Amino acid sequence: MSSEERTPVAFSVAKADDPHMQPKAQNPKLAETLIGLVMLAGIGSLIGFAVAYGMNAQSWIMGGTLGAGVLFLGFGITAWGKYLMPQGPFVEERHTMRGTDDERERFKAAVVQRGGGILGRRKLLAMIAGAGMSAFAVVLIIPVFRSFGPLPGNTLNQTNWKQGTMLVDSTGRPIRVNDIAVGGVVTVYPKGLENTDTGQAVDQTILIRVGTEAVVTQQGRESWGPNGYVAYSKLCTHLGCPVGLYEQQLELLVCPCHQSMFTVTNGAEPIFGPAPRPLPQLPLFVGSDGLLRAQGGYDQAVGPGFWNRETSG
Amino acid sequence: MAEKTKQQAKSSFGPVGKALDELDDRLGIAKGGRSLLDKIFPDHWSFMLGEVALYSFLILLGTGIFLTLFYVPSSTVVVYHGSYLPLVGQKVSQAYATSIDLTFSVRCGLLMRQMHHWACDIFLAAMVVHMARVFFTGAFRKPRELNYVLGSTLLILGIVEGFLGYSLPDDLVSGTGIRIAFSIIESIPVIGSYIAFFVFGGNYPGPQIIPRFFIIHVLLIPLIMLGMVTAHLFLLVHQKHTQFPGKGRTETNVVGTAMFPVFAAKATGFLFMVGGVITLLAGFAQINPIWQFGPYDASKISYAVQPDWYMGWLDGALRIWPAWEWTGFGYTWPLEIFIPGVVVPGLIFAVVQGWPVLERRYTKDNEIHNLLDLPRNRPKRTAAGAAVFALVTMMFIASSTDVIANYFHITLEAVLWSMRILVVVVPIITYFLTHKICQELQASQGAGKRKRANVVTRTPDGEYLSAPAEPRPGDEHVDLEPEPVPDFLEDPVVVRERKELLSPVSFTGVRNVVR
């Protein structure tokens, strides 16, 4: 018999009465029965799921049967591992991460000497290669990012409100002078943009009727609020949430996101919360046809602050 | 005779053995495979937290693939004609319409969607708790700093991934979240509006958001996370587990149960258990009912809706930060957004991720550590970690100022100012309190161990006698001395058969060399 034909094997065998090989369960027979029953319950529940699925049962029935089935199976398998398998404790040695001194020196030599030496010998070439890599990165990254979106330019400072723009509600209906009762509120958009992304996200304006006489919210805004109407940008100056809550008795506009509060009759000055600026006011007039229109755009950018925000325009 | 023995040896251990032989001939799996099967997993309940995260990640991948088969990532406006009657005839985005339809028209769709959402919440929670375990026990110390950074980066990616997924149904609540995210990016000085326009493909909202977020959510980030999870696990296996100090446990060994079969069985069972719990939650506990929120319209908003829990702390910071917008040098500095929205989370993550370096610089400890600390034995680290948790918790509570004010009938202003004070004070108190508790625990004998009760009896004469009670089950438990993993041939019948088959072979552990 030669060694090529047979490699002798030496098994390390733990004796049957070795405490390391013993199950944890005090009564393995009982544990075995219980685990078997739990797993059978799991299978039963899974069959229940198949039936429930076939009957297109309600979601909670399908979730309940599937979840319970999987959970029971999991309990069974885990308990089998925990109580009926050899418990150990077993040990293994760690291998140190660190190589031997010899290995480390040879590795470093390869990197620093062989690699660095080649670079060092041709400094100019190395520099040109480095410049090439950098150029590649720049040339690659800039156009990729640039393609992701347009430059902001002046977009953030503009809305679609212009002189004479008709105010319409979300269904596109224009607002007649007597349409809204005192205390009434409606969200308005520039005519034609009521169902568009920019109309809803940028131009949204909240129109409030606070009385019947002209409303002057601040000096210099004498003509902005005809017939008791005031209109403010609905974009919160904090983070751009719609300032959707109107507290009629206190005449406050409240942002539901972070509870900034703006006084309606005082130029939407923020009196509470994190909003730093008043809501921009939209100057209104009543056209000869009795419909509400904008005198012009907002006198500043709407919504939250950003670097090149303009305050007049 | 020789030939016969060879044949028998070749086909030893039956057909499975033969298959393994064939595999080893080609792939050389025997050596590495055996040491993998013998891999030791130290036992402690807290070591399963990472497993919860891993398994819920797997469930996220599975349920996520199911959802992508029905969801259409498009903000094109369509008229809804599906099975959810209240919505029929309304103009909604295709993303919202298909989200509703996969919920109500696809069998098991609602269950899958809720499983995906619950698994996400559990995934992130498990990562946080797992990371806390690693932090408080000092498992991040040399040589495992890299794995700690990998893991904490996974947490950040998980938060971003969760936010993106939350946005995809295009419902009213998620849309508001995206609007806030746009505003936060916009607030970065100088380049904010550029980044915002590049990320969103133009001004908010634009038609790009849904398809773009979709591909980032289902491909880009999951791919990165999958790679990082793999690297995390590879490093875990390569560097081996840490373990708590105990009998026979040293810096140079690992003591516990073996990979095969005990850990394999427990882990498989535990995967099923995590899946079962998530499925039960998805079946019985409603989460993110997008059909109730309605489709997104940038000019509409709902009241008292909170983001998913892992975003709450950021929302809280934005809520309580004072309105500090500053205009200077001809430009607007939206510090009331930039500081709580970018700087504060950036600093928290920087401290958390940089902790191994910070601690090493402070303690000048450059040793290899494989044995874990008890948190009480590192009072400063434990106190610092507790303080960060207190800070984030207070920020989280601050995200529901309006709910608190409503519930307790106090003014919003009182709640706001309380939170502004508490968010500073509570972490400081927590630090000193935790530090003190750690010191007390160190000083007291047998803290954390079960104490033997004293039984006091009264004799007929009125005399009181005190004696220690009977030991409770487990009190007398003594750990065995750990031993190397054997080949598990403990069954005497099997042993006898193998003896005949493989003769001459020694079963005493001494190698017989045949010449």
Interface residues (C-beta under 8 A of the other chain):
Chain A: M1 S2 S3 E5 R6 P8 V9 A10 F11 S12 V13 A14 K15 A16 D18 P19 H20 M21 Y53 N56 S59 W60 I61 M62 G63 G64 L66 G67 A68 G69 V70 L71 F72 L73 G74 F75 G76 I77 T78 A79 W80 G81 K82 M85 P86 Q87 G88 P89 F90 V91 E92 E93 R94 T96 M97 F145 R146 F148 G149 P150 L151 P152 T155 L156 S170 T187 Y189 N195 D197 T198 Q200 A201 V202 Q204 K234 H238 L239 G240 C241 P242 G244 L245 P256 C257 H258 Q259 P270 F272 G273 P274 A275 P276 R277 G303 P304 G305 F306 W307 N308 R309 T311
Chain B: A2 E3 T5 K6 A9 D38 K39 I40 D43 V77 K91 R107 C108 L110 L111 Q114 M115 P143 T176 R179 I180 F182 S183 I184 E186 S187 P189 V190 I191 G192 S193 Y194 A196 F197 F198 V199 F200 G201 G202 N203 Y204 P205 G206 P207 Q208 Q239 K240 G248 E251 T252 N253 V254 V255 G256 T257 A258 P261 V262 F263 A264 A265 K266 T268 G269 F270 L271 F272 M273 V274 G275 G276 V277 I278 T279 L280 L281 A282 G283 F284 D297 A298 S299 K300 I301 S302 Y303 A304 D315 L318 R319 I320 W321 P322 A323 W324 E325 T327 Y331 T332 W333 P334 E336 I337 I368 N370 T401 D402 L412 E413 L416 D479 L480 P482 E483 P484 V485 P486 D487 F488 L489 E490 D491 P492 V495 R498 L502 P504 V505 S506 F507 G509 V510 R511 N512 V513 V514 R515
